[in-house]
Amino acid sequence: MTDTLDRPATRPDLAVVGTRPIRPDGAEKVTGRARYGADFVMPGELHGRIKRSPHAHARIVSIDTRKARALPGVKAVVTGADFPDIANEVHDGGEALSNLRDLAHNVIARDKALYDGHAVAAVAAVSAAIADEALDLIEVKYEVLPHVIDVEAAMAPDAPVLHADMFTEGLGSKPDKASNVFKRYQFARGDLDAGFAQADVVVEGKYHTQAVHQGYIEPHACVCAIAPDGQATVWASSQGAFMVRTNCAKILNMDISDIRVTPAEIGGGFGGKTTVYLEPIALALSKQCGAPVKMVMSREEVFRATGPTSASAMSVRLGAKADGTIVAADVEMKFQAGAYPGSPVGAACMTVLGCYDVPNLRIVGWDVVTNSPKVAAYRAPGAPIAAFALESAVDDLALKLGMDPIALREKNGVRDGTVAAYGATFQNIGYLETLEALKETAHYTAPLGPNQGRGLAVGFWFNFGGESSASVHLGDDGTATVATGNPDIGGSRASMAMMTAEVLGVPMEKVRSIVADTASIGHGMVTGGSRTTFATGMAAIQAAEKVVAELKRRAALLWDAPADEVEWRKGEAVWRNGEKTMSLKALAGASGRTGGPIGAEVSLNAQGAGPGFAAHLCDVEVDPETGAVTILRYTAAQDVGRAIHPSYVEGQIQGGAVQGVGWALNEEYIFDAAGRMENAGFLDYRVPVASDLPMIDAIMVEVPNPRHPYGVKGVGEVPIVPPLAAVANAVRAAIGVRMNALPLSPPRVRAAIEAKGG
């Protein structure tokens, strides 16, 4: 089931926006013709392979590559010594700030290997078999060091230190001693002690989550070639061709203009492909041997060597009056960053109380390095983890107060004019409407059976805009091409074509939407953060508006009429209320005699992204004998702004819910005593499949964003925020025990039931 609630009324003037045309990339994908990263082939290409550390923490004493270089068929071998020494430089490289030196050292280790799977050397050979043999011939001498993976253990004074030059930031003064704590974050307002003194009821709890992977089906893959003149070409599966270009240029000390990146189709990313792993290594190999190099990760490499999201340890304390008014909140979150700083704990701090208007609060976050893969973004980075802790505590507060869980959230919910904990003032938000939408469903009051429970949770993501470019060009037959630099991971091809068609006044089928390479379109940030349809869409709209303005000028020229008297209506230039009209097709066909080809390009830094809110309702049944949890029913309501293509929006809501369910019930990184990952494959790292789930009922609450021409808000991040807590709250309702650590796997649930005496 899907539904749409709209405030204000839908716009009858929109002919294309809000419809459900066939997706423009659908035929190629279902017929297998779409070309992903591993599908690119170049004449004479070599096979690249990476040798990875088997240790969680070890000093690299020496690397001897002589035997590998001597193996027939091996054309290139590189180690960290073949890469430039990069200075500390912070830049916006994807969905978050990153340190280029850390990024370079994560791509390939220098003096130390900091996690199991850390790249230490790479080869290129004429066959995959020879490349694999060459890896075995590379002799690496390690000095194994003590390791630490648990985030709280890494914060201990006696923990093994990963980086001797890391001194905690955010404490007011520089500490005397290096540690694994990179940074302390804090947001605060009001008087916390006074707030808790007002409280009639206080709840508190400690919560833990494990590292989980984005679980994209397509592994990282690229083909890279450097020509004799130094010009480099990269074909890669990523969430941002410009991000790949910039990071490769920085890591290899190349000019940005010397690298051209062509985006491949992408088989899932969810934030995990907003950074680089293979591309700089493949370029270094290609530079050494002069031939194209293709690299494709195995599934084991994806798990061991690319970024999951953080494991965490959190505490929440809430105080409320007897009527349910929350008067104080104290939250502390410790996030695992992996081998280098940059966990999403800052975003977690911004979002954790995003749905609540609390007068007295303190939110503290800690970014902590550990001997595990450097974390990467995962769909609303940090927010699902924070929401698990906060929403579990809110659920316990509702129980202690004897209040309906929706009523408690409505009473304390943010609305237009509320100042968020991180300082923003909310406007044009639909949070309370999502709760109302759930109350109106049959699901909310449906009866439950034995061993069944119902859980509610809400979530918030701030969304953002950023740098985007788009061009719109007309063919002389009246068709149009809209080009952007954003890989399509959630329907952006369709949304760009639809918004362009809306402006031009033509059917969507007359607009071809393409993803251009970095030499063919202006700069754009990654596809991520729920920004693309908002920000890049704004660029496409403005480019199309420039085309319309030019079409009106051309019509005025043909009619010898004042340009300011010509209007554009439903794909036609109109003068004097229809005394003269000329279609887009006719004007495009006449472009040769009115000034030449018609087109426009816009580059901008989009501002005014509207925040996203969601409320999820989940029913579960728990088998008391095995502890297995079955999802019986799931409803997700979300403030979506205005849905450009409702089917894609519903898919985003459903997909986020499914990923959150997997995170809640099954998924986790498991390490052995030596710090090696034990479940680096989909057989042992279990993600949900269709048979595990019911249909996810999606309710679209349309509260348009007035800062976008068509009311767009990002929709891809927030649907993954509530599910962890919604499932956990449902399990608590089913078994009568609060489980504060994820995942809620059968052995853990059964143990909780047994501990209760069930």
N, C-alpha and C positions, 0 to 999 in steps of 0.2 A: 504494500500500500504506500502511496505517496499522496501528499496533500500540500496545498499552498495557502498560507494566510498572508494577506496583503494589507499593509498600512503605509501610505494612503492608497487610494484606488489605483488599479492598474492603468497604464497610459494607453488609451485607444489609438494614439498617434503612432505607436510603434508597430511596424509591419513585420519585422524580422526578429528583433530582440524579444525573447520570451517564447519563441517557437522551438520546435524539436526537429530540425533538419537532420538528414543522415550525416554522420561524422565524415569529414573529408578524407581522413586517413584510414577509414575502416576497411575498404576493399583491399588495399595493399597489405594490410596486416593479416586479415583473415585468409588471404590467399598465399601468404608466405613470401610476397614480393618485397616487403619492406626491408631495408638494409640497416642492420644493426652494426655495432662496432666490430664484431667478429666477422662480419660478412664482407668487409672491404678487402680487396686483393690487389696487389701491385706487382708488376713484372719484376722478378728477381728478389722478391721480399724474403727476408730472413725471419727465423723463429727466435723470439726473445724469451728468456727464462730468468727467474730470479732465485738466488740462493738466500735462504732466510735463516735467522738465528733459531736454534733449538732451545735457547735459554731465555728465561724471563728477564734476567739482568746479568750482563757480563761485559767485562772490558775486552775490547778487541785488541789482542796483543799483536797479531800479524795476520796478513792475508797473502797467501802464495798462489798466484794465478798461472804460473809458468806451465804446468802440465795441461791446464785447460786451453791455454793459448796454442799449445803445440798439437792439440788434437785436430786431425784433418776435418775440415768442414766448419770449424769455429772461425768466425770472421771478426769478432769483437768481444772484449771483456772489459767491464768497468767495475770499479769499487768507489767508495766515498772519496777516495783520493783524486778521482778524475773529475770531481765537481768543484766549482768555485767555492771559496769560503764566503758565506753570506753573513753580513752584519745583521744585528737585531733591527728589524724594521716592521712596524705594525701597519697592516693595510687591510682594507675591506675586501677580502678575497672570496666571499661567498655569502652565506647567511649570517656570518659573524666576523668580527675582527680576528685576524690571525697574525702571528709573528712569522715572517718569511724565513728566518733562520731555523725556527722550529719545524716549519713546513719542509724545508730542504733536508733537514736531518731525519725527518720522518720518512721521506721518500727513500733515502738510503743512509744507513748509519755511518757515523764517522768513528769516534773513539769508543763508543759504547753501544751495545744492543740493549734496548730498553724494554723489550717484550718478546715473547715467543712469536715468531713470524716476522720480526723486523728485518727488512732487506739489508743485506751486507755486501752483495755482489750480483752482477748480472752478466749474461752471455747472449750473443746472437750467433746462430749457426744455420746451416743450410737445411737442417731438418730438426723437428722437435726431439727426435730420439738422440741426435748428436748433442743438442743443447742440454738435454737432461743428463747425458753422460758427462758433459763438460762441468756441470754444476758439482757432480760428485768428485771431480778432480781438483776443485778449488779447495785448498787447505786453509782453514781458519783456526787459529789458535785463540782460545778464549780463557780469560780468568773469570770464573763464575763468581758472581757477587750475590749477597743476600737480596731477596726480592720482597715486595709488598704489593698486594692487590686490593685488599679490603680498605675502604676509604677511611674508616676511623683508625685502623691500624697504621695507615700511612701518615696520619696526623700526630701520632704519638712521638714524644721527644726522642725516643731511642730507635725510631724507624730508620731503615736504610734510606739514605738520601739519593734521589735520582740525579739531581742537578746541583752541583756545588755552588753555583752562582745564583740560586733562586732564594730570594728573601721576600717574605710575605708582604704584599702591598695592602693598603687599606687599613693599616693599624695606627696611622698617625705618625709613626716614626719607624725607621728601618730597624728590624731586629738585628741582634748581634750574630745570630746563628742561622745558617741556611736550613731550609726545611722543604717538605713536599707541599706545603700550603702556598699556593701562588698568590691568592688574593682573597680578601674579605669584603663582602658587599653588605650594605645595610640601607634599609628604608625604614623611616620611623616618623610617627606624628602623634600628637597628643601626649598624655601622661599615662604610661602603661600601668604603673603601680596604682594610680588613682582609678583607672578603669577596672582593674581586677577587684579593687576594694568595693566598687559598686555592684559587682556581680553577685547574683543569688546562686548561680550554678556555674561550676567550672569543670571542664573536661580537658584531659590531656592524654597524649599518647606518643609513642615512638614508632617510627615506620621505616621499613627498608625495602628497596627494590634492587634488582640485579640488572647488569648490563644486558641489553637486548639489541639485536641487529634489525636493520630496516627490512631485510628479507626480500630485496629486489631479486627477480628471477634471472635477469641478465647480469652476468659478471662484468667487471670492468674489462674494457678491451680498447685497443687503439692500433692504428698503423701510422708510423711516423717516418718521414724522409727528409733529409737535408741535402739540397742540391750543391754542386761544386761552388756556386756563387754565394753560398751561405743561406739561401732562402729555404725555410723549413715549412713543411706541410704536415698537418696533423688531421687525421680522421679519428674521431673519438666519440664514445658514448659518455655523455656528461650532462649536467644540468646547466652548463653555461660555457659556450665556446670562448667567450671573452675572458672568463675566469681561467680557463685552460691556457689561453694565450699569455695572459699576464703572469700567471704563476710559473709557466715554463720559461718565459723570458727572464724573470727575476732569478730563478734557481740556476739557470744556465748562463746568466750574464749576457743575454742576447738583447738586441733591439726588438721592441714589440712589433715594429713594422716588418721584421724579418720572419715572422711566424704567421701563417695562415691556418686557421682551424675551421674545419668543416664538421658541423654536428651530424652525427649519425642518429638514426632512430634510437630511442632509449627504452629499454625494457624494465622500467621502474627505477626509481632513485630515492624518493621520499626524504631528500636531504642528504643522503649518503654519497651522492655524486656531485657535491658542490665543492670538491677539492680534488687534488691530483695525487695519483700514486704511480701509475705506469708511464705516463706521457714524458716526463723529464728523462726517465731512464731510457726509454725507446729512442728519444732524440739523441741522447749521449752516445748510444750504441751506433745509431745511424751516422752520426758525425764521424765516429772513429773508423767505420768501415766503408762509408759511402754508398750504402744500399738501404732500401726501405726495411724497417723492422716492425714486425707485428707481434703484439703481446696480448694475451688473453689469460686472465686469472682463472684458476680452478676454483671450485666452490670452497675447498678448504682454505685456499689463500684469501678468498673474500672474507671468511670468518676470522681468520687469524691475523690478517694484515690490514684490514680496512676498518673504519670507525663504526663501532656500535654507538648507542647512546650510553649515558652514564648509569652506573650503579649509584645508590644513594643511601644515606642515613639521615633521617629527619625527625624533628620533634615539633609538636603542635600543642599549644595551650590556648583554650578559648574560654572567655567569661561572658555570661549572659544574665540579663535580668529574668525574673520569673515569667514575664510576658513574651520572652523570646528575643528581646533586643540584644544583639551582640555588642558588648561595650569594650571588649579588649581581645586582642589576638597577638600571640607571641609565637613566631615561627622561626626555626633554625633548620637550614638545609646544608648538608655536606655532599658534594657531588664529585664523583670520580671523573677526572679529566683524561685518564690514560697517560701515556708517556710524556705528553707535553701539555702545557696549560691550555685552557680554552673550553672547559665544560660549559653547558648552558645554564649554569646556576644563576647567572645574572638575569636571564629571561625568566627563569623560575621565580625569582624574587619579584619580578614585575607582574607576573600573572597569578601568583598563588592566591591573592585576595581580590582578584580582578572582578569577581561577581558580587562582592560584599562591600557595603558602606560601613566601615568600622572606624569610630572616632579615635581610638587609642590602639596603636599597633607598633610592633617592631618585627622586621623581617631581616634575618641575617643569613647570608650565604657564604659558603667556602668552596673555592676552586682548588682541588687537590690532585696532584699527579700521582700516578700509580704505575706499576709494571704490567700494563695491559695496553692493547691497541689504542692509539690516540682517538678520542671520541670524535664523531662527526654529527652533523645535524640530523635529527629525525623528527620530521613533521611536528611543528609547534615545539621546537627544542626546549626541553626542561619542563614545559607546562603540564604534560600528563603525569609526570612524577610528582610534581608539587600538588596537583589536584588530588592524586591518590591519598596523600597524607591529609590535606585540608578537608576534603569531602568525607573522608572516613570520620574525622573528628566532628564535623558538622552533623553527620548521621548519628553519632553517639550523643551529641548535644540534643538533637530532636527527641531521641529516646528518653533521655534524662528529664527533659521538659514535658514529655508527653504530647509533643506537637506533631502535626502532620509535616513530613519533610518538605513538601512544597511550600506550605504556609510559612515555615521558618525561613526558607530562602526568599520568599516574596517579601517578608517583613524586613529583611536586611539587604535586599537586592539593590544594585546600582540602577540608576535611571538617568534621564537627561539632566545634566547639571552636576552630577556627582563627580567629585574629584577623586581619581584613582590613587591607590597607595603610592604609585610611582610618579604622580604629579599631573597626569593628563586629566582634562575635564571632558567627560563623556557627553556626546551629543548624537542625536538620531540613532539611538541604540534600541535593540529589541529584546533585551534579556528577559524582562518580565513577561513579554509576549510568548517566549519559548516555554516558560513554565505554564502559562495559561493554555497553550496549545496541548501540553501533556495532560493537563487536568481534563480537557475536553475529549480525550480519547477513551475508548472502551477499555483499553489496556489498563489504565490507572486504577480502575475499580473492579477489574475482572477477578473472580475468586481464585484462590491458590489451593493446591492439594498438599498432602503430607510431604515433608522434606523439600518443600518448595519455598522460595523467598523472592521478594521484589526489592530492587535497589534503585535509588535515584542518585544522580550526580550531575553537577553543572560544570561548565568550563568556559575559559576565556582565552583569546589570543588577540594581540593588539594589531596585527597586520601592518604592512608598510608598503611604501611606493618605491621610490628610487629611480635610478637612471635607466632609461629605455629609449629605443629608437624604432621607427617604423617608416616604411615608404609605401606609397600607393601610386601605381602607374596604370594608365588606360591603354588598352589595345585599340587599334582602329576599328575593330568590330564591336566595340562597346563593352567588352569584358574588362575586368580589373584584376590586378595582382597586388596583394598586400604582403610585404616582406618584413619580417622581424628577425631579431637575433636570438630569440628565446626558444630552446628546445621544447617540444610539446610533450609535457608529461601529464597533463590533466585536462586537455581539451582546448588549449589556446589557439590551435589552428582554426577550430570552429568559431571560437568567440571573436577572433580577429576578423574573420571573413564576415561574420554576422554584423558586427558593429560597423565595419566598412560599408557593407551593403545597405545598412540602415541610413547612413549618412548620404550615400550616393542615390538612394531610392531605387535600387535594383534588387532582383531576387538574389539570395545568397549563392545560388548556383552559378551566378555570373562573376563571382569573385573567387580567385584562386589564392589560397593562403600558403605561403612558403616560409621555411626557416632558412635564412641565408647564412653564408659563412662570414667570418670576421673581416674579409676584404670587401664585402659587398653591401654592408649595412653599418650604420653608426653603432657606437658602443651601447651595450646593455648589460645590466646585472644578471645574475643567475635566475633561472626559473625556480623560485622557492619563496618561502615566507608568505605565500598567498598573495603575491604581488603582481603576477603577470597580466591577468585579465584587467586588473585595475590600472597599473602603470603603463604597460606596453599597449594596452587597449586605449588608453588616453592618447598615446602617441599616434596610434592608427587612426583614431577619430579625428585628431587635429590634421593629420596628413590628408585624410579624405575631405575634410572641410576646406583645405587649401585647394584641392582638386575641384570641388564644387565652385569655389570662388573663381577659379580659372575658367571653368565651363561657362559660368555666367558672363564673364568678360568676353569669352569667344562668341557667345551668342549675341551679346550687345554689338560686337564688331560686325557680325554678319548682318544684323538688323539695322545698323547705324542708329542704335538706341543708347541712351545713357545707361551705363553699367549699373548704377545704383537703383535703377527701376526694374531690373531683371530679377525675378525670384526663381527659387528652385523648389519644385513640387513633384514628389513621387517620380523622380528620375527624369524630369523634364525642366528645361529653362522656359519660363513663362513671362510674357510681357503684356502689360495692360489687361490683366485679368483674363488672359487667354486669347487676346487678339492675335498674338503670335506664340507658337510653342515649338520647341525643338528637343528631341529626345537626346539622352546621353549618347546613344549609339550613333545618331546622326552627327552630333558635335564631335565625337571621337573620330568618325570617318572623315570629317572636314578639317581635322587638326593640321594636316599638311599645308593647307592654304590660309590658316589663321594664326600661325606662329610656331608650329611644330608639335612634337610629342607632349602629352599632358601628364604630369606627374608631380609628386611632392614628397619630401622627406621631413620628418620631425624628430628631433632629439630633445629630451626633457628630463627633468628630475621631478617626478610626480610627488606631490604632497597631498595630504588630506585623506589618507586611507582610513576607512571606517573599521572599528574593531569588530571582532566576531564573538558571538556568544552561542552556547548550545546547552541543552538540557536532555539527558538521556535516561531512559527507563528500561530496566533489564529484569527479566524473570529467569530464575535458575531452578534446577532440581539437583539435589545432591544425593548420591548413592551412599547411604551410611555404612555399607559394607566395604566399599572400595575407596570412597572419597572422591570419586569422579564427579565432575560438575558438568551438567548439560544446560546449554542456553536454550530456554523454551520460547522466549519472546523478547523482542528488542525494538524499542521505538526511540528515534532520535529527532528532536526538534531543534532547528537552527535558524538564527537570524542571518539570512543570506544576502541582505541588500536587495538588489534585483537580480534574479536569475537570468543570465543571458541565454543559456541553453539549459533548461531545467533538467534534462536527462543527465547531463554531465554533473550538475550540482548534486543530484540525488546519488550519483555514483561516488562522488567525493564523500558525502555523508556516510554512505554504506561502507565504503572502503576504510575510512577512518575508524568506524566502529569495529569492523572485523579485526583490524590490526590491534586495536586496543584490547579486544577480547583475548587475542593470542598472548599479548603482553601480560594480561592479568592471570591467565590460567596455565600457560605452558612454557613460555619462552624465557630463557636465561643462559648466560655464559657460565659454563662449569669448568673450573680449573683444577688440575691435580696439585699435589704437594709441591711440585717443581715449578708451578706457574704456567703449565702448558694447558691449552684448551682441549677438553676431552670430547666435546660434541660439535666439532667443526664440520657439520654437514646436515642436510635437511632430514636425514634419517633419525638423528639424535636430537637435533635442534628442531622441535616440532612447531610448525606454524599451522594455523587453522586452514582447513580445506572446506569445500562447499558442504560436505556431508556433516560437518561439525556444527552448522549454524542454521537458524531459521532465516526467513526473509527479514531483512532489516527494514522496518517501516520508517521512511524519511518524511518529515514534515518541514516544508520550507516556509519560514516566516519572513515575509518580504517587508523590510523597513529600509527603503532606499537611502543610499549615501548621497546627500546633495552636492558633495564635492566631486562627484563624477557625473559626466553627462547622462549616463544611463543608470545611475544609482548603484554602481558595482561596489561590493565589498568582497574581500578575499574569502574563499570558502574552504580551502584545502587543508588548513591547519587545525582549526578548532574541533572538527569531529573526532579527533583522536584524544582530546583532552579528558572528557568525562568517563570513557569506558572502564578504565582501570578501577576507579572508585565505584562506578555503578555496579560492576560485577562483584567487587569485594563487599559492598553493602548488601547485595542480594544474597551472597553466601552467608553473611552474618545473620540475615533474617532467616535463612533456611536452617542453620545449625545452632543458632543462639550463641555463637562465639565470635568475637572480633579477631580476625587474623590480620596482623599488622605488617606482614612481609609477603612480597610477591616473588614468584608466581604461586597461585593457589593450586598447586599440582596435587593429584590424588593422594600421594603419601603424606603430604603436609596437612591436607584437609582431614584425612582419616586420623592422623595423629591428634589434631585439634579436637575432633569428636571424641576420641578415646580419653584425652586429658580431661574433657568435661564430664566424662563418665557415661558417654553414650554408647 
